[in-house]
């Protein structure tokens, strides 16, 4: 019988990443880690939505991003879609402030 040596924190973290963040054939199943600091109120919104909808916070973020991206795609010309997906275009300066006023 093999003895299991205690793992260091780094070894446990590496094993977790290998299990959960590994590339998959189906890109919809691939998980990538994002680390971001958000303001307190945004975190509260995420917590409330997750609780109310009964879904994990990750799902709330994914659905919100899908919805917002669809709005952006609907607002741009079809000829710009490929550039958008290739990260070659950005919103024109001042446009976001305009959109926030009308939203």
N, C-alpha and C positions, 0 to 999 in steps of 0.2 A: 504494500500500500504506500502511495506517495504522500509525503507530508506537504501541505500547502504552506509555503512561507508567507508571512504577513506582507501585504503590499503597501507600498508607500502611497501617499495621496496622489502623486503624479502618475503612478502605475494604475491606480483605480480610475483616474480621470481619462487616461489613454484608453483603457478597456471600455469605458462608457462611450467615448467618442467612436471607437471602432464598431461598437454595437449599434449606436443610434445615428451617427452622422456619416455613415459609410455611403459612398455613391451607389445609386440603384439604377437598374436598367430603365425603370420608369421614373422620369424626372419629377413627377408629381409626388413620389414617395421619398425623394431625397430631402433630407433636412440639413439646413445650413444655419449655423449659429449667428445671431446678430446681438451685439451688445450696444445698448443705447440708453442714455440717461434722458428721462422725460420729466416734465414738470409734475408737481404733486397732483394737480387737478386732472391732468391727462391720465395718470395712473389710477386715480379714483374713478374716472369714466370707464377705463378698461375693466376695473374690478366690478363696477355696477353692471356693465353690459354682460360680462361673463356670468355673473350671478343670475341676472334676470333671464338671459337666454338659455342658461343651463349648459353652456359649452365652455371648453377651455379657452383661456386668454389667447393662446396661439390661434385658435379658430376665429376669434373676434377680430384679431389683427389681420388675418388672411382675408376674411370677408370684407373688412373695411377697405383694405388695399385694392381688392378686386373691384369693388364698387367705385372707388375714387378713380382708379385707372380707366374704367369704362367711361366715366364722365369725361376724362381728359381725351380719350381716343375719339369719343363722339364729337368733341369740340374742334378737332384738328382735321385738316384735309387728308384724304386717303393717301395722297402722294407722300405725306410726311410720316406715315406709320412705320415704314422700314427704318427711317432715320431715328425715330423714337426708340424702336426696339434695339437698335445698334448704339444707343446712347450718344447720337451725333447731334441732337437738337435739344434746346432748352426753351423754357417759356420766355417770351419776350419780357424785358425789364418793365416793371410797372403793371403788368397784366394781372398778377396775383392780387395786388391791392384793389384793382378794379373789380375783380371777380368777388372778392370778399365783401365789398360794399353792396353788390347786387345780390349776393346770396342770402 
